[in-house]
């Protein structure tokens, strides 16, 4: 079974600064997707960014970008120009064939 | 509907009571997932359906948990003889296709707002 590890339970960043959340995963599959989801207190899972494993180019979505290192099985999320509304739990997720697994999450607090 | 719909949103059950949680995926979505998320934890995989077929139920924690999707659309997660450790948010998610599509973007996973279960 696939495993997803987020080693930072909590992080904080000053408003307008940049923060990087780390994620590593383990799989024997060669084709898969990786995601970062944001979860506010309402528990709604909001897709932040997606990376296809067959693409070498790192995905970017406005202030959010990833550093995907396939050989190292690493998938970090960089948030630039952090905003107060970015405060939430962030989950890294892996989807392979019929299998989607989440990390334990990182609680991010953006401080004014 | 436009999104994944779950009901009830909130459920308080007495220990030993049976509960049923419903998930209405986006129309036409093939894949459906159930997750259990305890307070302060990440979502834990429970089970996966491809249309009406339950392809993976390895995450169901005990035989008190049962899920079905008889017509390949609406799914129900049933918990029998609830216990306090069953208290969690139960998330349902669906996606248009199954597996990992080749050579194209897509297969976004859409989540419902969850069913919050508290067992007292």
gemmi code that builds the backbone of each chain (N, CA, C; Angstrom):
import gemmi

chains = {
    "A": [
        ("UNK", (0.836, -1.198, 0.000), (0.000, 0.000, 0.000), (0.869, 1.245, 0.000)),
        ("UNK", (0.311, 2.280, -0.596), (1.026, 3.541, -0.644), (1.009, 4.216, 0.723)),
        ("UNK", (2.064, 4.959, 1.033), (2.094, 5.756, 2.256), (2.481, 7.183, 1.911)),
        ("UNK", (1.954, 8.117, 2.673), (2.230, 9.538, 2.485), (2.644, 10.097, 3.829)),
        ("UNK", (3.773, 10.798, 3.876), (4.312, 11.304, 5.135), (4.471, 12.818, 5.084)),
        ("UNK", (3.875, 13.477, 6.057), (4.077, 14.911, 6.255), (4.745, 15.065, 7.613)),
        ("UNK", (5.976, 15.515, 7.614), (6.779, 15.504, 8.835), (6.644, 16.770, 9.674)),
        ("UNK", (5.875, 17.729, 9.200), (5.722, 19.002, 9.924), (4.278, 19.106, 10.425)),
        ("UNK", (4.017, 18.781, 11.682), (2.639, 18.860, 12.181), (2.102, 20.292, 12.171)),
        ("UNK", (2.991, 21.266, 12.488), (2.552, 22.661, 12.534), (3.632, 23.565, 11.944)),
        ("UNK", (3.178, 24.608, 11.263), (4.087, 25.633, 10.770), (3.398, 26.982, 10.864)),
        ("UNK", (4.242, 28.025, 10.940), (3.689, 29.373, 10.920), (4.547, 30.245, 10.019)),
        ("UNK", (3.928, 31.288, 9.522), (4.615, 32.198, 8.602), (4.017, 33.581, 8.762)),
        ("UNK", (4.824, 34.593, 8.567), (4.326, 35.960, 8.601), (3.625, 36.273, 7.279)),
        ("UNK", (2.577, 37.051, 7.396), (1.846, 37.504, 6.211), (2.831, 38.095, 5.202)),
        ("UNK", (2.625, 37.734, 3.930), (3.424, 38.193, 2.792), (4.740, 37.429, 2.620)),
        ("UNK", (5.089, 36.586, 3.577), (6.298, 35.786, 3.442), (6.010, 34.491, 2.690)),
        ("UNK", (7.060, 33.711, 2.462), (6.957, 32.440, 1.744), (7.171, 31.281, 2.704)),
        ("UNK", (6.417, 30.229, 2.507), (6.539, 29.040, 3.366), (6.504, 27.796, 2.495)),
        ("UNK", (7.232, 26.770, 2.925), (7.266, 25.502, 2.198), (6.843, 24.360, 3.106)),
        ("UNK", (5.870, 23.600, 2.653), (5.380, 22.427, 3.382), (5.922, 21.176, 2.700)),
        ("UNK", (6.419, 20.243, 3.480), (7.062, 19.073, 2.889), (6.151, 17.855, 2.891)),
        ("UNK", (6.414, 16.968, 1.936), (5.645, 15.728, 1.800), (6.522, 14.695, 1.100)),
        ("UNK", (6.567, 13.513, 1.634), (7.214, 12.399, 0.945), (6.224, 11.260, 0.841)),
        ("UNK", (6.444, 10.380, -0.118), (5.500, 9.283, -0.333), (6.282, 8.048, -0.753)),
        ("UNK", (5.610, 6.940, -0.672), (6.239, 5.686, -1.053), (5.261, 4.905, -1.921)),
        ("UNK", (5.709, 4.504, -3.084), (4.867, 3.726, -3.981), (5.739, 2.929, -4.932)),
        ("UNK", (5.186, 1.852, -5.439), (5.861, 1.069, -6.476), (5.262, 1.355, -7.846)),
        ("UNK", (4.217, 2.178, -7.876), (3.579, 2.507, -9.153), (4.399, 3.551, -9.893)),
        ("UNK", (4.281, 3.548, -11.212), (5.035, 4.510, -12.012), (4.165, 5.659, -12.489)),
        ("UNK", (2.858, 5.469, -12.500), (1.959, 6.506, -12.967), (0.961, 6.837, -11.865)),
        ("UNK", (0.952, 8.081, -11.449), (0.086, 8.460, -10.332), (-0.047, 9.978, -10.316)),
        ("UNK", (-0.932, 10.442, -9.475), (-1.117, 11.879, -9.262), (-0.779, 12.211, -7.810)),
        ("UNK", (-0.346, 13.432, -7.611), (-0.135, 13.968, -6.272), (-0.925, 15.252, -6.133)),
        ("UNK", (-1.456, 15.467, -4.952), (-2.292, 16.636, -4.701), (-1.896, 17.298, -3.389)),
        ("UNK", (-2.172, 18.577, -3.306), (-2.237, 19.268, -2.027), (-3.671, 19.768, -1.873)),
        ("UNK", (-4.243, 19.449, -0.700), (-5.574, 19.921, -0.360), (-5.465, 20.836, 0.853)),
        ("UNK", (-6.334, 21.830, 0.876), (-6.475, 22.737, 2.012), (-7.776, 22.397, 2.710)),
        ("UNK", (-7.742, 22.333, 4.037), (-8.947, 22.031, 4.792), (-9.143, 23.062, 5.900)),
        ("UNK", (-10.075, 23.998, 5.715), (-10.395, 24.956, 6.787), (-11.194, 24.268, 7.881)),
        ("UNK", (-11.540, 24.969, 8.955), (-12.293, 24.345, 10.056), (-13.614, 23.713, 9.634)),
        ("UNK", (-14.187, 24.175, 8.541), (-15.435, 23.575, 8.058), (-15.257, 22.131, 7.603)),
        ("UNK", (-14.000, 21.686, 7.422), (-13.657, 20.325, 7.001), (-13.866, 20.083, 5.505)),
        ("UNK", (-14.261, 21.116, 4.784), (-14.357, 20.963, 3.339), (-12.958, 20.832, 2.747)),
        ("UNK", (-12.718, 19.828, 1.937), (-11.413, 19.634, 1.308), (-11.384, 20.443, 0.009)),
        ("UNK", (-10.441, 21.355, -0.070), (-10.332, 22.247, -1.217), (-9.034, 21.928, -1.950)),
        ("UNK", (-9.156, 21.598, -3.225), (-7.960, 21.275, -4.008), (-7.127, 22.531, -4.217)),
        ("UNK", (-5.853, 22.460, -3.877), (-4.937, 23.585, -4.050), (-4.154, 23.431, -5.347)),
        ("UNK", (-3.581, 22.245, -5.565), (-2.712, 22.046, -6.721), (-2.552, 20.556, -6.979)),
        ("UNK", (-2.305, 20.216, -8.243), (-2.204, 18.813, -8.661), (-0.973, 18.638, -9.538)),
        ("UNK", (-0.315, 17.494, -9.391), (0.865, 17.185, -10.203), (0.731, 15.778, -10.763)),
        ("UNK", (0.882, 15.660, -12.079), (0.906, 14.334, -12.679), (2.326, 13.788, -12.648)),
        ("UNK", (2.486, 12.556, -12.260), (3.827, 11.994, -12.076), (4.609, 11.919, -13.378)),
        ("UNK", (3.913, 11.832, -14.516), (4.630, 11.703, -15.786), (5.142, 13.054, -16.293)),
        ("UNK", (4.727, 14.130, -15.654), (5.182, 15.458, -16.059), (6.391, 15.877, -15.233)),
        ("UNK", (7.437, 16.291, -15.904), (8.630, 16.736, -15.194), (8.482, 18.166, -14.693)),
        ("UNK", (7.687, 18.960, -15.392), (7.531, 20.355, -15.012), (6.700, 20.464, -13.745)),
        ("UNK", (7.194, 21.282, -12.822), (6.480, 21.479, -11.570), (5.201, 22.289, -11.797)),
        ("UNK", (4.112, 21.842, -11.149), (2.848, 22.547, -11.285), (2.888, 23.877, -10.535)),
        ("UNK", (2.180, 24.842, -11.091), (2.069, 26.169, -10.479), (0.629, 26.628, -10.584)),
        ("UNK", (0.141, 27.223, -9.522), (-1.233, 27.739, -9.494), (-1.223, 29.033, -8.688)),
        ("UNK", (-1.057, 30.142, -9.404), (-1.008, 31.467, -8.764), (0.105, 31.505, -7.710)),
        ("UNK", (-0.232, 31.698, -6.442), (0.790, 31.806, -5.392), (1.310, 30.446, -4.917)),
        ("UNK", (0.738, 29.378, -5.451), (1.091, 28.033, -5.007), (1.915, 27.326, -6.086)),
        ("UNK", (2.995, 26.703, -5.664), (3.802, 25.912, -6.585), (4.354, 24.700, -5.846)),
        ("UNK", (4.751, 23.712, -6.627), (5.286, 22.498, -6.011), (6.707, 22.277, -6.488)),
        ("UNK", (7.445, 21.532, -5.675), (8.753, 21.025, -6.058), (8.634, 19.509, -6.041)),
        ("UNK", (8.460, 18.922, -7.237), (8.235, 17.491, -7.387), (9.545, 16.826, -7.753)),
        ("UNK", (10.016, 15.963, -6.890), (11.247, 15.213, -7.114), (10.869, 13.734, -7.157)),
        ("UNK", (10.632, 13.228, -8.374), (10.089, 11.873, -8.500), (11.042, 10.808, -7.955)),
        ("UNK", (12.330, 10.954, -8.254), (13.292, 9.939, -7.803), (13.358, 9.900, -6.279)),
        ("UNK", (13.260, 11.042, -5.664), (13.312, 11.120, -4.209), (11.936, 10.903, -3.579)),
        ("UNK", (10.904, 10.818, -4.408), (9.526, 10.685, -3.928), (9.189, 11.790, -2.937)),
        ("UNK", (9.429, 12.996, -3.402), (9.195, 14.176, -2.591), (8.293, 15.136, -3.349)),
        ("UNK", (7.402, 15.795, -2.613), (6.392, 16.658, -3.247), (6.074, 17.797, -2.286)),
        ("UNK", (6.872, 18.856, -2.312), (6.667, 19.954, -1.372), (5.823, 21.053, -1.992)),
        ("UNK", (5.137, 21.795, -1.140), (4.260, 22.894, -1.555), (4.858, 24.208, -1.079)),
        ("UNK", (5.023, 25.134, -2.009), (5.497, 26.471, -1.661), (4.348, 27.462, -1.811)),
        ("UNK", (4.128, 28.219, -0.746), (3.110, 29.267, -0.769), (3.842, 30.598, -0.706)),
        ("UNK", (3.690, 31.381, -1.737), (4.323, 32.700, -1.806), (3.338, 33.772, -1.370)),
        ("UNK", (3.884, 34.887, -0.855), (3.014, 36.013, -0.472), (1.852, 35.519, 0.394)),
        ("UNK", (2.177, 34.827, 1.468), (1.154, 34.215, 2.326), (0.107, 35.225, 2.762)),
        ("UNK", (-1.126, 34.775, 2.768), (-2.253, 35.605, 3.172), (-2.940, 34.991, 4.388)),
        ("UNK", (-3.628, 35.830, 5.147), (-4.300, 35.351, 6.357), (-5.278, 34.217, 6.025)),
        ("UNK", (-5.887, 34.294, 4.860), (-6.839, 33.264, 4.448), (-6.201, 31.924, 4.121)),
        ("UNK", (-4.880, 31.883, 4.091), (-4.198, 30.609, 3.852), (-4.130, 29.753, 5.115)),
        ("UNK", (-4.472, 30.340, 6.254), (-4.467, 29.578, 7.505), (-5.436, 28.411, 7.410)),
        ("UNK", (-4.921, 27.193, 7.585), (-5.738, 25.974, 7.438), (-4.847, 24.759, 7.669)),
        ("UNK", (-5.475, 23.576, 7.639), (-4.727, 22.328, 7.554), (-4.440, 22.061, 6.087)),
        ("UNK", (-3.244, 21.569, 5.821), (-2.878, 21.214, 4.457), (-2.517, 19.732, 4.411)),
        ("UNK", (-3.140, 19.045, 3.468), (-2.908, 17.608, 3.321), (-2.292, 17.308, 1.967)),
        ("UNK", (-1.266, 16.514, 1.995), (-0.674, 15.964, 0.786), (-1.384, 14.643, 0.493)),
        ("UNK", (-1.670, 14.375, -0.772), (-2.408, 13.154, -1.117), (-1.839, 12.526, -2.374)),
        ("UNK", (-1.932, 11.217, -2.407), (-1.441, 10.420, -3.531), (-2.603, 9.633, -4.105)),
        ("UNK", (-2.724, 9.621, -5.426), (-3.696, 8.721, -6.044), (-3.011, 7.893, -7.119)),
        ("UNK", (-3.118, 6.584, -6.947), (-2.632, 5.653, -7.952), (-3.833, 4.961, -8.558)),
        ("UNK", (-3.668, 3.750, -8.964), (-4.799, 3.026, -9.531), (-5.755, 2.605, -8.424)),
        ("UNK", (-6.912, 3.278, -8.399), (-7.959, 2.939, -7.447), (-7.533, 3.094, -5.990)),
        ("UNK", (-6.626, 3.969, -5.724), (-6.120, 4.099, -4.367), (-5.778, 5.562, -4.122)),
        ("UNK", (-6.333, 6.162, -3.091), (-6.010, 7.550, -2.733), (-5.712, 7.592, -1.245)),
        ("UNK", (-4.518, 8.085, -0.897), (-4.076, 8.128, 0.495), (-3.641, 9.539, 0.847)),
        ("UNK", (-3.831, 9.890, 2.121), (-3.486, 11.212, 2.603), (-2.382, 11.143, 3.646)),
        ("UNK", (-1.608, 12.235, 3.751), (-0.713, 12.399, 4.874), (-1.483, 12.845, 6.106)),
        ("UNK", (-0.772, 12.976, 7.215), (-1.413, 13.342, 8.487), (-1.724, 14.821, 8.579)),
        ("UNK", (-1.158, 15.612, 7.673), (-1.502, 17.027, 7.629), (-0.484, 17.929, 8.293)),
        ("UNK", (-0.459, 19.169, 7.842), (0.344, 20.239, 8.454), (-0.591, 21.398, 8.745)),
        ("UNK", (-0.605, 21.829, 9.990), (-1.426, 22.995, 10.347), (-0.613, 24.254, 10.106)),
        ("UNK", (-1.058, 25.057, 9.157), (-0.364, 26.300, 8.813), (-1.103, 27.490, 9.405)),
        ("UNK", (-0.362, 28.334, 10.087), (-0.910, 29.579, 10.626), (-0.173, 30.742, 9.993)),
        ("UNK", (-0.923, 31.650, 9.391), (-0.343, 32.868, 8.830), (-0.582, 33.985, 9.828)),
        ("UNK", (0.494, 34.624, 10.266), (0.410, 35.640, 11.300), (0.445, 37.035, 10.694)),
        ("UNK", (-0.414, 37.936, 11.192), (-0.428, 39.300, 10.641), (0.812, 40.094, 11.041)),
    ],
    "B": [
        ("UNK", (-26.817, 17.021, -8.653), (-26.410, 18.313, -8.151), (-25.026, 18.708, -8.650)),
        ("UNK", (-24.609, 19.895, -8.286), (-23.355, 20.421, -8.784), (-22.161, 19.822, -8.068)),
        ("UNK", (-22.343, 19.388, -6.832), (-21.226, 18.876, -6.066), (-21.586, 17.575, -5.396)),
        ("UNK", (-20.635, 17.079, -4.589), (-20.884, 15.868, -3.800), (-21.696, 16.271, -2.565)),
        ("UNK", (-22.774, 15.586, -2.356), (-23.657, 15.922, -1.252), (-23.677, 14.801, -0.227)),
        ("UNK", (-23.531, 15.174, 1.042), (-23.550, 14.169, 2.104), (-24.633, 14.519, 3.113)),
        ("UNK", (-25.260, 13.474, 3.627), (-26.263, 13.685, 4.672), (-26.272, 12.518, 5.641)),
        ("UNK", (-26.594, 12.756, 6.911), (-26.795, 14.087, 7.485), (-25.470, 14.805, 7.654)),
        ("UNK", (-25.501, 16.106, 7.777), (-24.269, 16.852, 8.039), (-23.775, 16.586, 9.452)),
        ("UNK", (-24.701, 16.482, 10.364), (-24.351, 16.258, 11.766), (-25.252, 15.156, 12.328)),
        ("UNK", (-24.621, 14.235, 13.081), (-25.379, 13.145, 13.674), (-24.818, 12.858, 15.052)),
        ("UNK", (-25.686, 12.862, 16.034), (-25.317, 12.434, 17.381), (-26.002, 11.108, 17.624)),
        ("UNK", (-25.223, 10.079, 17.942), (-25.776, 8.746, 18.166), (-25.412, 8.267, 19.558)),
        ("UNK", (-26.319, 7.551, 20.165), (-26.009, 6.919, 21.435), (-25.207, 5.657, 21.179)),
        ("UNK", (-24.283, 5.366, 22.049), (-23.449, 4.171, 21.909), (-24.339, 2.938, 21.755)),
        ("UNK", (-24.040, 2.164, 20.731), (-24.830, 0.971, 20.460), (-25.862, 1.159, 19.371)),
        ("UNK", (-26.113, 2.394, 19.012), (-27.087, 2.701, 17.965), (-26.473, 2.480, 16.591)),
        ("UNK", (-27.299, 2.116, 15.615), (-26.855, 1.992, 14.226), (-27.038, 3.329, 13.530)),
        ("UNK", (-26.106, 3.685, 12.638), (-26.239, 4.915, 11.858), (-26.005, 4.608, 10.379)),
        ("UNK", (-26.593, 5.443, 9.544), (-26.401, 5.334, 8.096), (-26.049, 6.703, 7.555)),
        ("UNK", (-24.983, 6.792, 6.819), (-24.517, 8.048, 6.237), (-24.613, 7.923, 4.715)),
        ("UNK", (-25.159, 8.972, 4.119), (-25.447, 8.915, 2.684), (-24.514, 9.828, 1.912)),
        ("UNK", (-24.114, 9.372, 0.735), (-23.304, 10.190, -0.166), (-23.927, 10.190, -1.556)),
        ("UNK", (-24.174, 11.387, -2.059), (-24.651, 11.582, -3.428), (-23.495, 12.134, -4.254)),
        ("UNK", (-22.844, 11.314, -5.064), (-21.698, 11.837, -5.820), (-22.177, 12.723, -6.966)),
        ("UNK", (-21.237, 13.335, -7.632), (-21.565, 14.107, -8.824), (-22.080, 13.128, -9.890)),
        ("UNK", (-23.133, 13.535, -10.570), (-23.774, 12.670, -11.545), (-22.781, 12.182, -12.598)),
        ("UNK", (-22.770, 10.876, -12.812), (-21.898, 10.301, -13.837), (-20.516, 9.909, -13.349)),
        ("UNK", (-20.212, 10.263, -12.111), (-18.890, 9.902, -11.590), (-18.799, 8.409, -11.317)),
        ("UNK", (-17.703, 7.830, -11.780), (-17.509, 6.388, -11.679), (-16.970, 5.995, -10.309)),
        ("UNK", (-15.969, 6.738, -9.857), (-15.271, 6.368, -8.621), (-15.882, 7.068, -7.421)),
        ("UNK", (-15.955, 6.332, -6.307), (-16.462, 6.901, -5.060), (-15.627, 6.360, -3.912)),
        ("UNK", (-15.187, 7.278, -3.066), (-14.337, 6.939, -1.926), (-15.030, 7.364, -0.626)),
        ("UNK", (-14.790, 6.592, 0.424), (-15.173, 6.986, 1.779), (-13.899, 7.091, 2.628)),
        ("UNK", (-13.856, 8.150, 3.439), (-12.757, 8.359, 4.364), (-13.307, 8.658, 5.752)),
        ("UNK", (-12.511, 8.301, 6.753), (-12.822, 8.647, 8.137), (-11.746, 9.609, 8.631)),
        ("UNK", (-12.160, 10.734, 9.177), (-11.190, 11.707, 9.671), (-11.478, 12.028, 11.122)),
        ("UNK", (-10.638, 11.524, 12.013), (-10.762, 11.840, 13.432), (-10.192, 13.235, 13.674)),
        ("UNK", (-10.546, 13.794, 14.797), (-10.119, 15.152, 15.141), (-8.600, 15.246, 15.143)),
        ("UNK", (-8.062, 16.216, 14.396), (-6.622, 16.434, 14.364), (-5.833, 15.449, 13.525)),
        ("UNK", (-6.535, 14.611, 12.784), (-5.873, 13.598, 11.957), (-6.161, 13.838, 10.472)),
        ("UNK", (-5.381, 13.171, 9.635), (-5.679, 13.192, 8.216), (-6.758, 12.185, 7.886)),
        ("UNK", (-7.385, 12.333, 6.730), (-8.406, 11.358, 6.330), (-7.809, 9.969, 6.160)),
        ("UNK", (-8.475, 8.982, 6.717), (-8.057, 7.582, 6.598), (-8.997, 6.869, 5.635)),
        ("UNK", (-8.412, 6.201, 4.665), (-9.181, 5.500, 3.648), (-10.036, 4.401, 4.265)),
        ("UNK", (-11.287, 4.338, 3.861), (-12.180, 3.275, 4.302), (-12.461, 2.281, 3.173)),
        ("UNK", (-13.011, 2.808, 2.070), (-13.431, 1.912, 1.000), (-13.553, 2.662, -0.306)),
        ("UNK", (-13.532, 1.913, -1.412), (-13.571, 2.490, -2.763), (-14.530, 1.694, -3.639)),
        ("UNK", (-15.355, 2.427, -4.398), (-16.269, 1.821, -5.375), (-15.920, 2.297, -6.777)),
        ("UNK", (-16.023, 1.383, -7.698), (-15.995, 1.737, -9.115), (-17.365, 1.326, -9.642)),
        ("UNK", (-18.177, 2.309, -9.942), (-19.604, 2.065, -10.213), (-20.202, 1.319, -9.016)),
        ("UNK", (-20.856, 0.189, -9.210), (-21.473, -0.501, -8.079), (-20.529, -1.501, -7.406)),
        ("UNK", (-19.378, -1.701, -7.988), (-18.449, -2.691, -7.460), (-17.557, -2.095, -6.364)),
        ("UNK", (-17.544, -2.756, -5.233), (-16.676, -2.342, -4.135), (-15.325, -3.017, -4.326)),
        ("UNK", (-14.383, -2.276, -4.892), (-13.098, -2.859, -5.266), (-12.109, -2.942, -4.112)),
        ("UNK", (-12.299, -2.120, -3.112), (-11.346, -2.116, -2.002), (-12.099, -1.737, -0.736)),
        ("UNK", (-12.106, -2.615, 0.229), (-12.717, -2.302, 1.524), (-11.726, -2.572, 2.637)),
        ("UNK", (-10.468, -2.490, 2.299), (-9.412, -2.818, 3.248), (-9.330, -1.848, 4.416)),
        ("UNK", (-9.877, -0.639, 4.259), (-9.786, 0.351, 5.313), (-10.914, 0.302, 6.333)),
        ("UNK", (-11.932, -0.480, 6.067), (-13.039, -0.575, 7.035), (-12.502, -1.154, 8.338)),
        ("UNK", (-12.676, -0.440, 9.463), (-11.980, -0.834, 10.694), (-12.508, -2.091, 11.362)),
        ("UNK", (-13.740, -2.431, 11.115), (-14.294, -3.642, 11.735), (-15.511, -4.099, 10.946)),
        ("UNK", (-16.019, -5.263, 11.326), (-17.203, -5.758, 10.611), (-18.469, -5.000, 11.010)),
        ("UNK", (-18.327, -4.009, 11.875), (-19.490, -3.147, 12.156), (-19.701, -2.123, 11.055)),
        ("UNK", (-18.702, -1.956, 10.206), (-18.769, -0.977, 9.120), (-19.110, -1.695, 7.817)),
        ("UNK", (-20.072, -1.105, 7.114), (-20.527, -1.710, 5.861), (-20.874, -0.595, 4.889)),
        ("UNK", (-20.444, -0.728, 3.640), (-20.764, 0.292, 2.637), (-21.349, -0.376, 1.402)),
        ("UNK", (-22.219, 0.342, 0.747), (-22.818, -0.176, -0.481), (-23.083, 0.959, -1.453)),
        ("UNK", (-23.191, 0.564, -2.722), (-23.501, 1.506, -3.800), (-24.255, 0.699, -4.868)),
        ("UNK", (-25.446, 0.273, -4.554), (-26.144, -0.750, -5.336), (-26.405, -0.401, -6.798)),
        ("UNK", (-26.612, 0.856, -7.106), (-26.914, 1.235, -8.491), (-25.802, 2.068, -9.102)),
        ("UNK", (-24.674, 2.100, -8.442), (-23.532, 2.809, -9.005), (-23.603, 4.309, -8.895)),
        ("UNK", (-24.542, 4.806, -8.068), (-24.583, 6.263, -7.886), (-24.497, 6.563, -6.384)),
        ("UNK", (-25.644, 6.672, -5.716), (-25.674, 6.966, -4.279), (-25.002, 5.836, -3.493)),
        ("UNK", (-24.268, 6.238, -2.469), (-23.618, 5.250, -1.596), (-24.046, 5.492, -0.157)),
        ("UNK", (-24.114, 4.414, 0.603), (-24.442, 4.499, 2.021), (-23.360, 3.797, 2.824)),
        ("UNK", (-22.885, 4.478, 3.842), (-21.960, 3.891, 4.811), (-22.752, 3.624, 6.087)),
        ("UNK", (-22.788, 2.379, 6.490), (-23.550, 1.994, 7.682), (-22.594, 1.556, 8.786)),
        ("UNK", (-22.863, 2.053, 9.964), (-22.074, 1.669, 11.133), (-23.026, 1.059, 12.142)),
        ("UNK", (-22.792, -0.178, 12.488), (-23.659, -0.864, 13.444), (-23.066, -0.770, 14.846)),
        ("UNK", (-23.948, -0.720, 15.818), (-23.531, -0.748, 17.234), (-22.391, 0.244, 17.472)),
        ("UNK", (-22.689, 1.519, 17.182), (-21.649, 2.542, 17.248), (-20.957, 2.577, 18.610)),
        ("UNK", (-19.664, 2.920, 18.545), (-18.846, 3.071, 19.741), (-18.230, 4.460, 19.715)),
        ("UNK", (-17.741, 4.901, 20.874), (-17.224, 6.262, 20.970), (-16.059, 6.503, 20.010)),
        ("UNK", (-15.262, 5.487, 19.761), (-14.122, 5.688, 18.856), (-14.550, 5.867, 17.400)),
        ("UNK", (-15.830, 5.662, 17.113), (-16.337, 5.911, 15.764), (-16.594, 7.402, 15.526)),
        ("UNK", (-16.515, 8.202, 16.577), (-16.745, 9.638, 16.423), (-15.691, 10.234, 15.499)),
        ("UNK", (-16.143, 10.857, 14.427), (-15.233, 11.376, 13.402), (-16.070, 12.085, 12.349)),
        ("UNK", (-15.373, 12.724, 11.425), (-16.027, 13.212, 10.223), (-15.847, 12.155, 9.145)),
        ("UNK", (-16.926, 11.815, 8.474), (-16.867, 10.828, 7.397), (-16.986, 11.584, 6.081)),
        ("UNK", (-15.923, 11.522, 5.303), (-15.845, 12.248, 4.037), (-16.107, 11.308, 2.871)),
        ("UNK", (-16.884, 11.784, 1.946), (-17.132, 11.059, 0.705), (-16.512, 11.865, -0.437)),
        ("UNK", (-15.944, 11.184, -1.405), (-15.354, 11.855, -2.565), (-15.693, 11.077, -3.821)),
        ("UNK", (-15.778, 11.776, -4.926), (-16.034, 11.083, -6.196), (-15.170, 11.673, -7.299)),
        ("UNK", (-14.961, 10.863, -8.327), (-14.229, 11.341, -9.499), (-14.838, 10.739, -10.751)),
        ("UNK", (-14.603, 11.433, -11.884), (-15.267, 11.058, -13.129), (-14.821, 9.697, -13.638)),
        ("UNK", (-13.524, 9.446, -13.537), (-12.997, 8.216, -14.116), (-12.448, 7.323, -13.021)),
        ("UNK", (-12.001, 6.184, -13.438), (-11.403, 5.253, -12.488), (-9.912, 5.183, -12.749)),
        ("UNK", (-9.171, 4.878, -11.742), (-7.738, 4.724, -11.894), (-7.059, 6.026, -12.268)),
        ("UNK", (-5.947, 5.908, -12.901), (-5.148, 7.064, -13.276), (-5.218, 7.220, -14.790)),
        ("UNK", (-5.826, 8.266, -15.292), (-5.927, 8.427, -16.747), (-4.551, 8.652, -17.365)),
        ("UNK", (-4.393, 8.194, -18.576), (-3.102, 8.282, -19.237), (-3.046, 9.507, -20.136)),
        ("UNK", (-2.009, 10.270, -19.986), (-1.718, 11.301, -20.965), (-2.663, 12.475, -21.008)),
        ("UNK", (-3.448, 12.672, -19.974), (-4.302, 13.847, -19.981), (-4.549, 14.255, -18.539)),
        ("UNK", (-4.774, 15.524, -18.374), (-5.099, 15.991, -17.026), (-6.548, 15.679, -16.740)),
        ("UNK", (-6.916, 15.667, -15.521), (-8.289, 15.360, -15.165), (-8.333, 14.434, -13.992)),
        ("UNK", (-9.470, 13.788, -13.848), (-9.673, 12.894, -12.729), (-9.516, 13.627, -11.406)),
        ("UNK", (-10.003, 14.854, -11.365), (-10.011, 15.583, -10.109), (-10.951, 14.893, -9.144)),
        ("UNK", (-10.536, 14.798, -7.898), (-11.346, 14.208, -6.842), (-12.139, 15.329, -6.187)),
        ("UNK", (-13.441, 15.157, -6.120), (-14.309, 16.150, -5.496), (-14.825, 15.596, -4.176)),
        ("UNK", (-14.728, 16.420, -3.132), (-15.139, 15.990, -1.809), (-16.479, 16.615, -1.418)),
        ("UNK", (-17.223, 15.866, -0.633), (-18.388, 16.429, 0.029), (-17.963, 17.186, 1.273)),
        ("UNK", (-18.935, 17.773, 1.958), (-18.634, 18.559, 3.156), (-18.496, 17.687, 4.396)),
        ("UNK", (-18.779, 16.403, 4.261), (-18.587, 15.491, 5.373), (-19.813, 15.328, 6.241)),
        ("UNK", (-19.880, 14.201, 6.899), (-20.894, 13.934, 7.923), (-20.157, 13.823, 9.258)),
        ("UNK", (-20.543, 14.727, 10.177), (-19.889, 14.755, 11.491), (-20.666, 13.818, 12.417)),
        ("UNK", (-20.015, 12.743, 12.838), (-20.668, 11.783, 13.730), (-20.068, 11.907, 15.119)),
        ("UNK", (-20.938, 12.082, 16.103), (-20.529, 12.083, 17.502), (-21.282, 10.968, 18.212)),
        ("UNK", (-20.554, 10.065, 18.841), (-21.169, 8.963, 19.579), (-21.015, 9.245, 21.071)),
        ("UNK", (-22.160, 9.312, 21.749), (-22.138, 9.664, 23.176), (-22.557, 8.463, 24.038)),
    ],
}
model = gemmi.Model(1)
for chain_id, residues in chains.items():
    chain = gemmi.Chain(chain_id)
    for i, (resn, *xyz) in enumerate(residues, 1):
        res = gemmi.Residue()
        res.name, res.seqid = resn, gemmi.SeqId(i, " ")
        for name, pos in zip(("N", "CA", "C"), xyz):
            atom = gemmi.Atom()
            atom.name, atom.element = name, gemmi.Element(name[0])
            atom.pos, atom.b_iso = gemmi.Position(*pos), 0.0
            res.add_atom(atom)
        chain.add_residue(res)
    model.add_chain(chain)
structure = gemmi.Structure()
structure.add_model(model)
structure.setup_entities()
